[in-house]
Amino acid sequence: MIDKELETYYRAYRDMFMSDGWKQLQEDLMSNANIINSVEACKDGNDLSFRKGQLAIIGNIVNLEQQITLAEEQANEEDEVEEEEAA
């Protein structure tokens, strides 16, 4: 079993991902991403770079649940391997 601190870490994220606030944030971010992703609205190269950065941040937040789930699965798999090797 993974250590208690890591288990608490993942549980806190799972609780957050199940909340209505998280779902609302995801919807808002996706709406904003569609607006930000308009090349036609860019004023210049700096604005384009800024929008690219915004989209990268939004992408990280939108994909956070999947990233955390994969990290938790990997931690559990590594823990199982260690337990099997110790037995």
MDAnalysis code that builds the backbone (N, CA, C; Angstrom):
import MDAnalysis as mda
import numpy as np

u = mda.Universe.empty(261, n_residues=87, atom_resindex=np.repeat(np.arange(87), 3), trajectory=True)
u.add_TopologyAttr("name", ["N", "CA", "C"] * 87)
u.add_TopologyAttr("resid", np.arange(1, 88))
u.add_TopologyAttr("resname", ["MET", "ILE", "ASP", "LYS", "GLU", "LEU", "GLU", "THR", "TYR", "TYR", "ARG", "ALA", "TYR", "ARG", "ASP", "MET", "PHE", "MET", "SER", "ASP", "GLY", "TRP", "LYS", "GLN", "LEU", "GLN", "GLU", "ASP", "LEU", "MET", "SER", "ASN", "ALA", "ASN", "ILE", "ILE", "ASN", "SER", "VAL", "GLU", "ALA", "CYS", "LYS", "ASP", "GLY", "ASN", "ASP", "LEU", "SER", "PHE", "ARG", "LYS", "GLY", "GLN", "LEU", "ALA", "ILE", "ILE", "GLY", "ASN", "ILE", "VAL", "ASN", "LEU", "GLU", "GLN", "GLN", "ILE", "THR", "LEU", "ALA", "GLU", "GLU", "GLN", "ALA", "ASN", "GLU", "GLU", "ASP", "GLU", "VAL", "GLU", "GLU", "GLU", "GLU", "ALA", "ALA"])
u.atoms.positions = np.array([
    [0.841, -1.185, 0.000],
    [0.000, 0.000, 0.000],
    [0.884, 1.245, 0.000],
    [0.502, 2.249, -0.792],
    [1.277, 3.480, -0.833],
    [1.166, 4.176, 0.517],
    [2.126, 5.031, 0.818],
    [2.140, 5.644, 2.144],
    [0.922, 6.551, 2.353],
    [0.624, 6.786, 3.624],
    [-0.596, 7.527, 4.001],
    [-0.625, 8.936, 3.424],
    [0.517, 9.601, 3.395],
    [0.565, 10.972, 2.881],
    [0.185, 11.001, 1.401],
    [0.711, 10.069, 0.638],
    [0.396, 9.997, -0.785],
    [-1.061, 9.579, -1.000],
    [-1.544, 8.681, -0.187],
    [-2.944, 8.261, -0.263],
    [-3.877, 9.446, 0.014],
    [-3.540, 10.248, 1.009],
    [-4.326, 11.444, 1.334],
    [-4.280, 12.445, 0.191],
    [-3.130, 12.592, -0.420],
    [-2.943, 13.481, -1.568],
    [-3.890, 13.104, -2.700],
    [-3.894, 11.821, -3.067],
    [-4.753, 11.366, -4.160],
    [-6.234, 11.447, -3.786],
    [-6.568, 11.141, -2.553],
    [-7.958, 11.214, -2.119],
    [-8.475, 12.648, -2.203],
    [-7.656, 13.609, -1.826],
    [-8.063, 15.015, -1.893],
    [-8.357, 15.419, -3.338],
    [-7.521, 14.973, -4.256],
    [-7.781, 15.264, -5.670],
    [-9.064, 14.580, -6.150],
    [-9.255, 13.306, -5.786],
    [-10.474, 12.607, -6.204],
    [-11.717, 13.330, -5.690],
    [-11.675, 13.767, -4.441],
    [-12.804, 14.521, -3.875],
    [-13.056, 15.797, -4.658],
    [-11.983, 16.501, -5.006],
    [-12.130, 17.738, -5.765],
    [-12.714, 17.455, -7.146],
    [-12.238, 16.418, -7.805],
    [-12.709, 16.106, -9.152],
    [-14.193, 15.741, -9.172],
    [-14.715, 15.251, -8.063],
    [-16.129, 14.874, -7.991],
    [-17.039, 16.059, -7.664],
    [-16.467, 17.195, -7.319],
    [-17.276, 18.336, -6.883],
    [-17.920, 19.069, -8.053],
    [-19.034, 19.716, -7.765],
    [-19.715, 20.528, -8.771],
    [-18.838, 21.700, -9.211],
    [-18.080, 22.247, -8.274],
    [-17.194, 23.367, -8.603],
    [-16.148, 22.982, -9.634],
    [-15.589, 21.779, -9.522],
    [-14.593, 21.309, -10.489],
    [-15.226, 21.177, -11.866],
    [-16.411, 20.597, -11.906],
    [-17.108, 20.427, -13.184],
    [-17.410, 21.781, -13.824],
    [-17.814, 22.734, -13.002],
    [-18.102, 24.076, -13.509],
    [-16.830, 24.741, -14.025],
    [-15.738, 24.593, -13.301],
    [-14.463, 25.150, -13.743],
    [-14.055, 24.564, -15.083],
    [-14.202, 23.252, -15.238],
    [-13.854, 22.600, -16.495],
    [-14.666, 23.181, -17.656],
    [-15.958, 23.354, -17.448],
    [-16.821, 23.917, -18.490],
    [-16.398, 25.338, -18.846],
    [-16.118, 26.140, -17.817],
    [-15.687, 27.530, -18.054],
    [-14.368, 27.574, -18.807],
    [-13.437, 26.725, -18.427],
    [-12.136, 26.704, -19.099],
    [-12.263, 26.292, -20.557],
    [-13.105, 25.313, -20.821],
    [-13.295, 24.882, -22.203],
    [-13.945, 25.992, -23.034],
    [-14.884, 26.704, -22.463],
    [-15.498, 27.837, -23.170],
    [-14.462, 28.915, -23.452],
    [-13.655, 29.218, -22.443],
    [-12.610, 30.232, -22.615],
    [-11.579, 29.788, -23.647],
    [-11.240, 28.509, -23.642],
    [-10.252, 28.002, -24.596],
    [-10.730, 28.195, -26.025],
    [-12.002, 27.989, -26.253],
    [-12.539, 28.180, -27.601],
    [-12.414, 29.633, -28.051],
    [-12.598, 30.563, -27.138],
    [-12.468, 31.988, -27.469],
    [-10.996, 32.364, -27.650],
    [-10.144, 31.913, -26.746],
    [-8.715, 32.238, -26.792],
    [-8.049, 31.640, -28.024],
    [-8.555, 30.525, -28.494],
    [-7.934, 29.792, -29.598],
    [-8.157, 30.446, -30.963],
    [-8.763, 31.594, -31.009],
    [-9.032, 32.280, -32.272],
    [-7.802, 33.060, -32.734],
    [-7.194, 32.607, -33.804],
    [-6.032, 33.290, -34.366],
    [-6.454, 34.643, -34.964],
    [-7.643, 34.680, -35.489],
    [-8.144, 35.904, -36.113],
    [-8.216, 37.066, -35.128],
    [-8.410, 36.763, -33.845],
    [-8.538, 37.817, -32.844],
    [-7.187, 38.340, -32.349],
    [-6.090, 37.714, -32.769],
    [-4.763, 38.135, -32.315],
    [-4.392, 39.482, -32.925],
    [-3.840, 40.330, -32.085],
    [-3.424, 41.655, -32.533],
    [-2.041, 41.634, -33.163],
    [-1.154, 40.800, -32.580],
    [0.228, 40.733, -33.060],
    [0.872, 39.442, -32.552],
    [2.150, 39.294, -32.808],
    [2.871, 38.096, -32.392],
    [2.909, 37.910, -30.884],
    [3.024, 39.023, -30.161],
    [3.036, 38.929, -28.693],
    [1.703, 38.409, -28.171],
    [0.621, 38.895, -28.759],
    [-0.702, 38.433, -28.358],
    [-0.863, 36.948, -28.674],
    [-0.353, 36.527, -29.816],
    [-0.414, 35.119, -30.192],
    [0.354, 34.260, -29.184],
    [1.541, 34.715, -28.789],
    [2.340, 33.985, -27.798],
    [1.628, 33.931, -26.452],
    [1.014, 35.038, -26.066],
    [0.274, 35.079, -24.812],
    [-0.884, 34.084, -24.838],
    [-1.617, 34.057, -25.944],
    [-2.733, 33.129, -26.083],
    [-2.245, 31.681, -26.058],
    [-1.103, 31.436, -26.655],
    [-0.522, 30.092, -26.633],
    [-0.236, 29.667, -25.199],
    [0.302, 30.579, -24.413],
    [0.556, 30.289, -22.993],
    [-0.722, 30.039, -22.226],
    [-1.744, 30.846, -22.496],
    [-3.031, 30.640, -21.834],
    [-3.582, 29.253, -22.155],
    [-3.510, 28.866, -23.412],
    [-4.029, 27.565, -23.819],
    [-3.243, 26.416, -23.186],
    [-1.946, 26.604, -23.029],
    [-1.127, 25.568, -22.386],
    [-1.550, 25.388, -20.925],
    [-1.785, 26.479, -20.238],
    [-2.219, 26.408, -18.839],
    [-3.600, 25.771, -18.739],
    [-4.517, 26.205, -19.592],
    [-5.858, 25.629, -19.588],
    [-5.783, 24.135, -19.881],
    [-4.947, 23.757, -20.838],
    [-4.792, 22.343, -21.165],
    [-4.304, 21.529, -19.972],
    [-3.364, 22.081, -19.224],
    [-2.862, 21.379, -18.039],
    [-3.958, 21.198, -16.999],
    [-4.758, 22.214, -16.789],
    [-5.827, 22.124, -15.790],
    [-6.916, 21.160, -16.261],
    [-7.293, 21.260, -17.535],
    [-8.337, 20.384, -18.068],
    [-7.897, 18.921, -18.001],
    [-6.620, 18.653, -18.188],
    [-6.104, 17.280, -18.178],
    [-5.612, 16.828, -16.807],
    [-5.759, 17.670, -15.794],
    [-5.235, 17.355, -14.464],
    [-5.823, 16.062, -13.898],
    [-7.121, 15.883, -14.057],
    [-7.746, 14.682, -13.509],
    [-7.120, 13.419, -14.104],
    [-6.920, 13.409, -15.398],
    [-6.305, 12.248, -16.048],
    [-4.862, 12.069, -15.580],
    [-4.125, 13.162, -15.438],
    [-2.733, 13.080, -14.994],
    [-2.645, 12.497, -13.584],
    [-3.521, 12.955, -12.697],
    [-3.516, 12.468, -11.316],
    [-3.924, 11.000, -11.268],
    [-4.932, 10.628, -12.043],
    [-5.382, 9.240, -12.078],
    [-4.254, 8.329, -12.553],
    [-3.565, 8.725, -13.611],
    [-2.450, 7.917, -14.120],
    [-1.318, 7.827, -13.103],
    [-1.013, 8.930, -12.431],
    [0.054, 8.927, -11.430],
    [-0.303, 8.009, -10.264],
    [-1.570, 8.039, -9.848],
    [-2.010, 7.169, -8.757],
    [-1.934, 5.698, -9.172],
    [-2.379, 5.393, -10.373],
    [-2.312, 4.018, -10.870],
    [-0.867, 3.538, -10.933],
    [0.022, 4.398, -11.401],
    [1.436, 4.029, -11.491],
    [2.027, 3.798, -10.101],
    [1.683, 4.660, -9.156],
    [2.186, 4.500, -7.791],
    [1.689, 3.186, -7.190],
    [0.425, 2.853, -7.439],
    [-0.124, 1.596, -6.929],
    [0.539, 0.389, -7.584],
    [0.781, 0.465, -8.877],
    [1.458, -0.638, -9.578],
    [2.877, -0.829, -9.055],
    [3.600, 0.272, -8.863],
    [4.968, 0.184, -8.343],
    [4.967, -0.410, -6.936],
    [3.964, -0.021, -6.149],
    [3.853, -0.536, -4.789],
    [3.574, -2.044, -4.795],
    [2.708, -2.478, -5.710],
    [2.406, -3.907, -5.820],
    [3.645, -4.695, -6.225],
    [4.437, -4.163, -7.150],
    [5.661, -4.834, -7.581],
    [6.636, -4.953, -6.403],
    [6.763, -3.876, -5.644],
    [7.665, -3.907, -4.490],
    [7.210, -4.931, -3.463],
    [5.903, -5.017, -3.253],
    [5.378, -6.000, -2.298],
    [5.614, -7.422, -2.779],
    [5.461, -7.658, -4.079],
    [5.695, -8.987, -4.637],
    [7.166, -9.364, -4.523],
    [8.043, -8.395, -4.765],
    [9.484, -8.666, -4.685],
    [9.906, -8.930, -3.245],
    [9.243, -8.291, -2.299],
    [9.582, -8.471, -0.884],
    [9.079, -9.804, -0.340],
    [8.047, -10.364, -1.004],
    [7.455, -11.624, -0.500],
    [8.274, -12.832, -0.832],
])
